[in-house]
Amino acid sequence: VYRFAPEAAGAGNDAAIQAYHNNEGLIRARVPLVKTLATVVTLTTGGSGGREGPIAQIGAGLGSLLATKLNLSPRERRILLAAGIAAGVGSIFRAPLAGALFAAEFLYRDPEFEYEIIIPAGMASVVAYCLFCMVFGWGSLLQSPDFTFRNPLELGPYLVLAFALAGAGAVFTQMFHATTRFFQGLNLPDYLKPAIGGILTGAVGFFLPHTLAFGYGYAQKALTEEAAGPFLLSLAVGKMITTSFSIGSGGSGGLFGPSIVIGAAIGGAVGQSFHQVLPEIVGSPGAFVVVGMAGFFAAVSNTPISTIIFVSEMTNSYHLLLPSLLVCSVAYLATRRYTIFKSQAWRRIDSPAH
């Protein structure tokens, strides 16, 4: 990575956002290939990361390359860059609508959308989703029981969950950026830093092996209430640490996947606690897992709207939109000063692209 494409280090989202706002949508043609190889190595050897960040940068790079080959204007290049992000994210997470909305929303900290890319991003996401599912099969990424929301009193525990997610999101964001600054400040060759991050990740994984790699299997167990509360809390804390070491050191992996697992673990632990105390109100702790997924990523990424749709499509569970809206809104408002994506502009008027 550091020899051929240093911008491919880390999560990848920030590099794509930076290219959109400050570089007329230009991404070097070699980046998608380098990012793909680096991500495969990082994730298959146990690095704690997701596929969202890398596929976003890979899709952005392919969109930018296509626009350059067609001699399109900077504005059109930015649109194709965003459409590439939507296609990659929408297909690999089997969430085409959320992929399109995410590409338009994650560019800014304020709740603004890049409206001119929503339709092209939607078209690209639909085509990519269909092609992906024709090869790897149809269906949602996670299998969720048919949860429903029928008791308004349940909004009280959901509000507690929102503040728990906001607090954890603030801690994770600060931990990740502090780890990144630490590795950037090391007086060592850049290519040694991910190796050190890998050693530290492995050391944590020796004691907490469930915090390595993707972790979607444990999110699935939380959904079906097969994991105990203490285990889920150790998963959430350990995942924050291993992700900071794996990606903050320069390893190639996304932050969406770990955030989903962390949110699922926190949601499951809170849901189980309330189920023991108020079983007549909180009847299904697994529902808190779905809402926790959405709330945590909304807290760390400033993308409350697309995240609600993301989790609904990923779990094929659309009956929890109301509590998800509450939790994501509260978590977002409580953590607006924090973001995992430092390249986000505050609003459209602050972007050099406009």
C-alpha positions as CSV (number, residue, x, y, z in Angstrom):
1,V,0.0,0.0,0.0
2,Y,2.6,2.6,1.1
3,R,4.7,1.9,-2.0
4,F,2.0,2.0,-4.7
5,A,-1.0,3.8,-3.2
6,P,-0.6,5.4,0.3
7,E,-4.2,6.7,0.0
8,A,-5.5,3.1,0.2
9,A,-4.4,2.8,3.8
10,G,-7.0,2.7,6.6
11,A,-10.7,2.6,6.1
12,G,-11.0,4.2,2.7
13,N,-14.1,6.3,3.3
14,D,-12.1,9.4,4.2
15,A,-10.1,9.2,1.0
16,A,-13.2,8.9,-1.1
17,I,-14.8,11.9,0.8
18,Q,-11.6,13.9,0.3
19,A,-11.5,13.2,-3.4
20,Y,-15.2,14.3,-3.7
21,H,-14.8,17.6,-1.9
22,N,-11.2,18.7,-2.7
23,N,-9.9,16.8,-5.7
24,E,-12.7,17.1,-8.3
25,G,-13.5,13.5,-7.8
26,L,-10.1,12.3,-9.1
27,I,-8.8,8.9,-7.7
28,R,-5.8,7.2,-9.2
29,A,-6.6,4.2,-11.3
30,R,-4.3,1.9,-9.3
31,V,-6.2,2.5,-6.0
32,P,-9.1,0.0,-6.5
33,L,-6.6,-2.8,-7.2
34,V,-4.3,-2.0,-4.3
35,K,-7.2,-1.5,-2.0
36,T,-8.7,-4.8,-3.0
37,L,-5.5,-6.8,-2.3
38,A,-4.8,-5.0,0.9
39,T,-8.3,-5.5,2.2
40,V,-8.2,-9.3,1.4
41,V,-4.9,-9.7,3.3
42,T,-6.1,-7.6,6.3
43,L,-9.5,-9.2,6.8
44,T,-8.7,-12.8,6.0
45,T,-5.8,-12.9,8.5
46,G,-8.1,-11.8,11.4
47,G,-7.9,-8.0,11.2
48,S,-11.0,-6.4,12.7
49,G,-12.6,-4.4,10.0
50,G,-15.5,-4.4,7.5
51,R,-16.0,-4.4,3.8
52,E,-17.9,-1.1,3.6
53,G,-15.0,1.3,3.6
54,P,-12.9,-0.6,1.1
55,I,-15.7,-1.3,-1.3
56,A,-16.7,2.4,-1.0
57,Q,-13.2,3.5,-2.1
58,I,-13.0,0.7,-4.7
59,G,-16.3,1.8,-6.2
60,A,-15.4,5.4,-6.0
61,G,-12.1,4.7,-7.8
62,L,-13.9,2.8,-10.6
63,G,-16.4,5.6,-11.0
64,S,-13.7,8.2,-11.2
65,L,-11.7,6.1,-13.7
66,L,-14.8,5.7,-15.9
67,A,-15.4,9.5,-15.8
68,T,-11.8,10.2,-16.7
69,K,-11.8,7.8,-19.6
70,L,-15.0,9.5,-20.9
71,N,-13.5,13.0,-20.5
72,L,-16.4,14.1,-18.3
73,S,-16.5,17.3,-16.4
74,P,-15.4,17.5,-12.7
75,R,-19.1,17.7,-11.6
76,E,-19.9,14.6,-13.6
77,R,-16.8,12.8,-12.3
78,R,-18.0,13.5,-8.7
79,I,-21.4,12.1,-9.5
80,L,-19.9,8.9,-11.0
81,L,-17.6,8.6,-8.0
82,A,-20.6,8.7,-5.6
83,A,-22.5,6.3,-7.9
84,G,-19.6,3.9,-7.6
85,I,-19.7,4.1,-3.8
86,A,-23.5,3.4,-3.9
87,A,-23.0,0.4,-6.2
88,G,-20.3,-1.2,-4.0
89,V,-22.0,-0.6,-0.7
90,G,-25.5,-1.4,-1.9
91,S,-24.4,-4.7,-3.4
92,I,-22.0,-6.2,-0.8
93,F,-24.4,-5.4,2.0
94,R,-27.5,-6.3,0.0
95,A,-29.1,-3.0,0.7
96,P,-29.5,-1.1,-2.6
97,L,-31.7,1.7,-1.3
98,A,-29.5,2.4,1.7
99,G,-26.4,2.3,-0.5
100,A,-27.8,5.1,-2.6
101,L,-28.8,7.2,0.4
102,F,-25.5,6.5,2.2
103,A,-23.5,7.8,-0.8
104,A,-25.5,11.0,-0.7
105,E,-25.5,11.5,3.1
106,F,-22.1,10.5,4.4
107,L,-20.3,13.4,2.7
108,Y,-21.5,15.8,5.4
109,R,-21.8,16.1,9.2
110,D,-25.0,18.0,9.1
111,P,-28.2,16.1,7.9
112,E,-27.7,17.2,4.3
113,F,-27.9,15.1,1.1
114,E,-26.0,15.5,-2.1
115,Y,-29.3,15.6,-4.0
116,E,-27.8,15.5,-7.5
117,I,-26.3,12.1,-7.0
118,I,-29.3,10.3,-5.5
119,I,-30.9,9.2,-8.8
120,P,-27.6,8.1,-10.5
121,A,-26.5,6.4,-7.3
122,G,-29.8,4.6,-7.0
123,M,-29.6,3.3,-10.6
124,A,-26.0,2.1,-10.1
125,S,-26.9,0.4,-6.7
126,V,-29.8,-1.5,-8.2
127,V,-27.7,-2.9,-11.1
128,A,-24.8,-3.8,-8.8
129,Y,-27.2,-5.4,-6.3
130,C,-28.8,-7.6,-9.0
131,L,-25.5,-8.7,-10.5
132,F,-24.1,-9.5,-7.0
133,C,-27.1,-11.5,-6.0
134,M,-27.2,-13.4,-9.3
135,V,-23.7,-14.8,-8.3
136,F,-23.9,-15.1,-4.5
137,G,-27.7,-15.6,-4.0
138,W,-30.6,-13.5,-2.9
139,G,-31.7,-12.6,0.5
140,S,-30.6,-10.3,3.4
141,L,-27.2,-10.3,4.9
142,L,-28.5,-11.3,8.4
143,Q,-31.5,-13.4,9.3
144,S,-33.8,-11.6,11.8
145,P,-36.9,-12.9,13.6
146,D,-40.1,-11.1,12.9
147,F,-39.8,-8.4,15.5
148,T,-42.6,-5.9,16.0
149,F,-43.2,-2.7,17.9
150,R,-46.6,-2.5,19.6
151,N,-46.0,-0.9,23.0
152,P,-45.2,2.8,23.3
153,L,-43.8,2.2,26.8
154,E,-41.0,0.4,25.1
155,L,-39.7,3.8,23.9
156,G,-38.4,4.5,27.4
157,P,-35.8,1.6,27.3
158,Y,-35.1,2.5,23.7
159,L,-34.2,6.0,24.8
160,V,-31.8,4.6,27.4
161,L,-30.3,2.5,24.6
162,A,-29.8,5.7,22.5
163,F,-27.8,7.4,25.2
164,A,-25.7,4.2,25.8
165,L,-25.0,4.0,22.1
166,A,-24.1,7.7,22.0
167,G,-21.6,7.3,24.9
168,A,-20.0,4.3,23.4
169,G,-19.9,6.0,20.0
170,A,-18.0,9.0,21.4
171,V,-15.6,6.7,23.1
172,F,-15.0,4.6,20.0
173,T,-14.5,7.7,17.8
174,Q,-12.0,9.2,20.2
175,M,-10.2,5.9,20.7
176,F,-9.9,5.3,16.9
177,H,-8.6,8.8,16.1
178,A,-6.1,8.7,19.1
179,T,-4.8,5.3,17.9
180,T,-4.4,6.7,14.3
181,R,-2.5,9.8,15.6
182,F,-0.3,7.5,17.7
183,F,0.7,5.4,14.7
184,Q,1.2,8.4,12.5
185,G,3.5,9.9,15.1
186,L,5.7,6.8,15.4
187,N,9.2,7.4,14.0
188,L,9.2,4.2,12.0
189,P,8.8,3.3,8.3
190,D,5.2,3.5,7.3
191,Y,5.1,-0.1,6.2
192,L,6.0,-1.4,9.7
193,K,3.1,0.3,11.4
194,P,0.3,-2.0,10.2
195,A,2.5,-4.9,11.3
196,I,2.7,-3.5,14.8
197,G,-1.1,-3.0,14.7
198,G,-1.5,-6.6,13.6
199,I,0.6,-7.8,16.5
200,L,-1.5,-5.8,19.0
201,T,-4.7,-7.0,17.4
202,G,-3.5,-10.6,17.7
203,A,-2.6,-10.1,21.4
204,V,-6.1,-8.9,22.2
205,G,-7.5,-11.7,20.0
206,F,-5.5,-14.3,22.0
207,F,-7.7,-13.5,25.0
208,L,-10.8,-12.4,23.2
209,P,-10.9,-14.4,19.9
210,H,-14.5,-13.3,19.2
211,T,-13.2,-9.8,18.6
212,L,-11.2,-10.7,15.4
213,A,-12.3,-10.6,11.7
214,F,-15.8,-9.6,10.7
215,G,-17.9,-10.6,13.7
216,Y,-21.2,-10.8,11.8
217,G,-21.7,-14.3,13.2
218,Y,-21.9,-12.9,16.7
219,A,-24.3,-10.2,15.6
220,Q,-26.5,-13.0,14.2
221,K,-26.3,-14.8,17.6
222,A,-27.3,-11.6,19.3
223,L,-30.3,-11.3,17.0
224,T,-31.5,-14.8,17.9
225,E,-30.7,-14.3,21.6
226,E,-28.0,-17.0,21.7
227,A,-25.3,-14.8,23.4
228,A,-25.3,-13.7,27.1
229,G,-25.0,-10.1,28.2
230,P,-21.4,-10.3,29.6
231,F,-20.2,-11.9,26.4
232,L,-21.8,-9.2,24.3
233,L,-20.2,-6.4,26.5
234,S,-16.8,-8.1,26.0
235,L,-17.5,-8.2,22.3
236,A,-18.3,-4.5,22.1
237,V,-15.3,-3.3,24.1
238,G,-12.9,-5.8,22.5
239,K,-14.1,-4.9,19.0
240,M,-13.5,-1.2,19.6
241,I,-9.9,-2.0,20.6
242,T,-9.1,-4.5,17.8
243,T,-10.6,-2.3,15.2
244,S,-8.6,0.7,16.4
245,F,-5.4,-1.3,16.2
246,S,-6.2,-3.0,12.9
247,I,-7.4,0.0,10.9
248,G,-5.9,2.9,12.9
249,S,-2.4,1.5,12.2
250,G,-3.0,1.6,8.5
251,G,-4.5,-1.8,7.8
252,S,-7.1,-1.9,5.1
253,G,-10.7,-2.4,6.3
254,G,-14.0,-0.6,6.9
255,L,-15.6,0.8,10.0
256,F,-19.2,0.0,9.1
257,G,-18.9,-3.7,9.8
258,P,-17.3,-3.4,13.2
259,S,-19.8,-0.6,14.1
260,I,-22.7,-2.9,13.3
261,V,-21.2,-5.6,15.5
262,I,-20.5,-3.2,18.4
263,G,-24.0,-1.7,18.1
264,A,-25.6,-5.2,18.0
265,A,-23.6,-6.2,21.1
266,I,-24.6,-3.1,23.1
267,G,-28.2,-3.4,22.0
268,G,-28.3,-7.0,23.0
269,A,-26.9,-6.3,26.4
270,V,-29.3,-3.4,27.1
271,G,-32.2,-5.4,25.8
272,Q,-31.5,-8.4,27.9
273,S,-31.1,-6.2,31.0
274,F,-34.5,-4.5,30.5
275,H,-36.1,-7.9,29.6
276,Q,-35.1,-9.2,33.1
277,V,-36.4,-6.1,34.9
278,L,-39.4,-5.3,32.7
279,P,-40.4,-8.4,30.8
280,E,-44.0,-7.2,30.3
281,I,-42.6,-4.2,28.4
282,V,-39.5,-5.5,26.7
283,G,-40.6,-8.9,25.4
284,S,-38.0,-9.3,22.7
285,P,-34.4,-8.4,23.6
286,G,-33.4,-9.2,20.0
287,A,-35.3,-6.2,18.7
288,F,-32.8,-4.0,20.6
289,V,-30.0,-5.7,18.6
290,V,-31.5,-4.4,15.3
291,V,-32.0,-0.9,16.7
292,G,-28.6,-0.9,18.3
293,M,-26.9,-1.6,15.0
294,A,-28.5,1.4,13.5
295,G,-28.1,3.7,16.4
296,F,-24.3,3.1,16.9
297,F,-23.3,3.7,13.3
298,A,-25.6,6.8,13.2
299,A,-23.7,8.1,16.2
300,V,-20.2,7.6,14.8
301,S,-20.8,8.5,11.2
302,N,-23.5,11.3,11.2
303,T,-25.7,9.3,8.8
304,P,-29.0,8.8,10.7
305,I,-31.3,8.4,7.7
306,S,-29.4,6.0,5.5
307,T,-28.4,3.9,8.5
308,I,-32.1,3.2,9.5
309,I,-32.7,1.9,5.9
310,F,-29.4,0.0,6.0
311,V,-30.2,-2.1,9.0
312,S,-33.7,-2.7,7.9
313,E,-32.5,-4.1,4.6
314,M,-29.6,-6.0,6.1
315,T,-31.9,-7.8,8.6
316,N,-35.1,-7.8,6.4
317,S,-36.8,-6.3,9.4
318,Y,-39.0,-3.3,8.6
319,H,-41.2,-3.3,11.7
320,L,-38.7,-1.5,13.9
321,L,-38.5,1.7,11.8
322,L,-40.2,3.8,14.6
323,P,-37.8,2.9,17.5
324,S,-34.9,3.0,15.0
325,L,-35.8,6.6,14.0
326,L,-36.0,7.6,17.7
327,V,-32.7,6.0,18.7
328,C,-30.8,7.1,15.6
329,S,-32.0,10.7,16.0
330,V,-31.1,11.0,19.6
331,A,-27.7,9.2,19.2
332,Y,-26.9,11.5,16.2
333,L,-27.9,14.7,18.1
334,A,-25.9,13.6,21.1
335,T,-22.7,13.0,19.1
336,R,-22.7,15.6,16.4
337,R,-19.3,16.9,17.5
338,Y,-17.8,13.5,16.9
339,T,-17.4,11.6,13.6
340,I,-15.4,8.6,12.5
341,F,-15.0,10.3,9.0
342,K,-12.8,13.4,9.6
343,S,-13.0,14.5,5.9
344,Q,-16.7,15.2,6.1
345,A,-17.7,18.8,5.4
346,W,-20.2,20.3,7.8
347,R,-22.7,21.2,5.0
348,R,-22.9,21.8,1.3
349,I,-21.9,25.4,1.5
350,D,-18.6,24.4,3.2
351,S,-17.6,22.0,0.4
352,P,-15.1,23.2,-2.2
353,A,-17.1,21.2,-4.7
354,H,-19.8,23.8,-4.4
